[in-house]
Structure formats: C-alpha cells, structure tokens
C-alpha cells in the first residue's frame, strides 16, 4: 500500500509520465498507421456490408474505449472516496472528456454505418440508447465538476455520480443478449472466440491497440495539465495571501 | 479511391472525418491547456509565489 501511495505521488507521476508520454504517442501513431494501412489496402470488404465494414475499425475501438475509460474512472472514484487520494481525482477528471469524445465517435460512426445498412441513422434500440446514456453521463460528470467551485467537494460529488453511473456499463455490454436489438451481438469479445475472419480481426486488433495507446497518451497529458492547474491554483492563493500581508504591513 | 468505396463512400468518409476532427480537436485542446498551465506556473514561480513566506518585492 505504501509503495502504491508512493507511486501515486503527483511529482513522481509528472516525472514518469514525461518519460512515458513520447513512447506512448509514438507507439500509438505507428500502430494506427499500420492498422489503417491494413484496413484501407489489405483487408477485404464484407460480403454483406461491402466497404462500409471500414467504419467498424473506428466504431468498435471507440466503443471499447468509451467503456474502458468509464471503468477506469470508476476505479479512480473508489480511490477518491476510500483513500481520498488527489491523483485519483486528477485521473478521474482527466478521463471524462476523453471518454466523452470516444463515446461521441462511437455514436456518430454507428449512425454513419446505420443509414446505409439499416436504412436509418438512429433507432431507440437497447445498445444504442445505453451508449447514448453513457455519453450523457460523461457530459453530466464534466458539468457537475464545473458547477462546484471547491475542488475536493467537486471530486467527491463526481466520484459518487461516477459509481452510480457504473450500472450502465453491464447494460451496454449485455444489452444485445438481454433484449431483442437491431444491433448485432458481440463478435470479438466472446467466450467461444471471435466470429470474424482473421483478415478483418487483425486490422481491428491493431487499430484497437493503437487507439488504446492514443487514449492513454491523451490521458497522461490531460493529467499533467490538471496537476499543473492545481499547482497554479495553490500558488495563486499563496500569492494572494502574501499580497494581503504586504498591504497590511504597509497600512500599519 | 471514391469509386473503390462503392455506393456508400460518403458515409465511410464522413465517419473517418468525424473521428479525425474529434480526436484532433481533443488532442489540441489538451496540449494547449497543458502549455497554458506550464506558462502560468512559470510566471507565478518567477514572482516568488512558490515560497510560503513570499518575497517582499
């Protein structure tokens, strides 16, 4: 526990992340370049979906990442509420806009795929609706954080709401099994193995890992920005106190 | 390229464009925010705000 706390020290995080960030960003760029080369020039088109299958290579990783980032926020929320660790709050705050962006990409790319394949941009199907709810939860968390001035109170309120919103994660994942939906069931993350051909699976895995590394790089950079913002806030308060003292001394 | 994408090329390109714009916007916002915070912190430290006792000038 002591070593975990030591590792989660903001100053140590700034040092480690500064070393790690260029490698994460470089690996993400390389994997995305290889992945999208395979998608556009090697992977075959689908016998039913035709070339619209190319949308899947963004849509599926975006959906996974929207869920993964929310799960990460839920773990951070526990860190905020149980251990009251400031870095957990920073991690939670930095992840929300990134998760919201991936949820939005998932919704938009799904709509662009849905129109030619289903004949409509949107249906109030269980999977689509629960994904929209996740996006709205992300926006709600960002808004709640901004609505409360005192950072530690804001962090605790956001942590509680994040944990409440967790109930939506299994609903998204299992919505295609629990209800009769227009959205197809899982074809990659299944107990009996993926059902898509390796010529499409590999480009998907490579782009998914690339997007994951990109999300981690963005999260690291956003956490750095947030740590700096909190330091700026503290120093601004110190400076205001110093100026107050000086003006008092001058008045005496 | 457009011909190779078949009759639904517009939808495919729109999906890729949307993802690119959102991710580029997000990355730009994060990097600009980090740079702004670094500059603000440097300015404060230069004024001596990091010392609790504070500089007198």
HADDOCK unambig.tbl for C-alpha pairs under 7 A between the chains (distance, minus, plus):
assign (segid A and resid 51 and name CA) (segid B and resid 5 and name CA) 5.67 0.50 0.50
assign (segid A and resid 51 and name CA) (segid B and resid 6 and name CA) 6.68 0.50 0.50
assign (segid A and resid 52 and name CA) (segid B and resid 8 and name CA) 6.83 0.50 0.50
assign (segid A and resid 52 and name CA) (segid B and resid 12 and name CA) 6.02 0.50 0.50
assign (segid A and resid 54 and name CA) (segid B and resid 12 and name CA) 6.97 0.50 0.50
assign (segid A and resid 55 and name CA) (segid B and resid 12 and name CA) 6.01 0.50 0.50
assign (segid A and resid 55 and name CA) (segid B and resid 15 and name CA) 6.54 0.50 0.50
assign (segid A and resid 101 and name CA) (segid B and resid 22 and name CA) 6.67 0.50 0.50
assign (segid A and resid 105 and name CA) (segid B and resid 19 and name CA) 5.63 0.50 0.50
assign (segid A and resid 108 and name CA) (segid B and resid 15 and name CA) 6.93 0.50 0.50
assign (segid A and resid 109 and name CA) (segid B and resid 15 and name CA) 4.86 0.50 0.50
assign (segid A and resid 112 and name CA) (segid B and resid 11 and name CA) 5.23 0.50 0.50
assign (segid A and resid 112 and name CA) (segid B and resid 15 and name CA) 6.02 0.50 0.50
assign (segid A and resid 113 and name CA) (segid B and resid 11 and name CA) 6.79 0.50 0.50
assign (segid A and resid 116 and name CA) (segid B and resid 8 and name CA) 6.77 0.50 0.50
assign (segid A and resid 218 and name CA) (segid B and resid 27 and name CA) 6.63 0.50 0.50
assign (segid A and resid 221 and name CA) (segid B and resid 30 and name CA) 6.80 0.50 0.50
assign (segid A and resid 222 and name CA) (segid B and resid 30 and name CA) 5.68 0.50 0.50
assign (segid A and resid 224 and name CA) (segid B and resid 34 and name CA) 6.89 0.50 0.50
assign (segid A and resid 225 and name CA) (segid B and resid 33 and name CA) 6.34 0.50 0.50
assign (segid A and resid 225 and name CA) (segid B and resid 34 and name CA) 4.22 0.50 0.50
assign (segid A and resid 225 and name CA) (segid B and resid 37 and name CA) 6.39 0.50 0.50
assign (segid A and resid 228 and name CA) (segid B and resid 37 and name CA) 5.74 0.50 0.50
assign (segid A and resid 228 and name CA) (segid B and resid 38 and name CA) 6.58 0.50 0.50
assign (segid A and resid 229 and name CA) (segid B and resid 37 and name CA) 5.67 0.50 0.50
assign (segid A and resid 232 and name CA) (segid B and resid 40 and name CA) 6.74 0.50 0.50
assign (segid A and resid 232 and name CA) (segid B and resid 41 and name CA) 5.36 0.50 0.50
assign (segid A and resid 235 and name CA) (segid B and resid 44 and name CA) 6.91 0.50 0.50
assign (segid A and resid 235 and name CA) (segid B and resid 49 and name CA) 5.63 0.50 0.50
assign (segid A and resid 235 and name CA) (segid B and resid 50 and name CA) 5.85 0.50 0.50
assign (segid A and resid 238 and name CA) (segid B and resid 49 and name CA) 6.30 0.50 0.50
assign (segid A and resid 238 and name CA) (segid B and resid 52 and name CA) 6.51 0.50 0.50
assign (segid A and resid 239 and name CA) (segid B and resid 49 and name CA) 5.06 0.50 0.50
assign (segid A and resid 242 and name CA) (segid B and resid 54 and name CA) 6.07 0.50 0.50
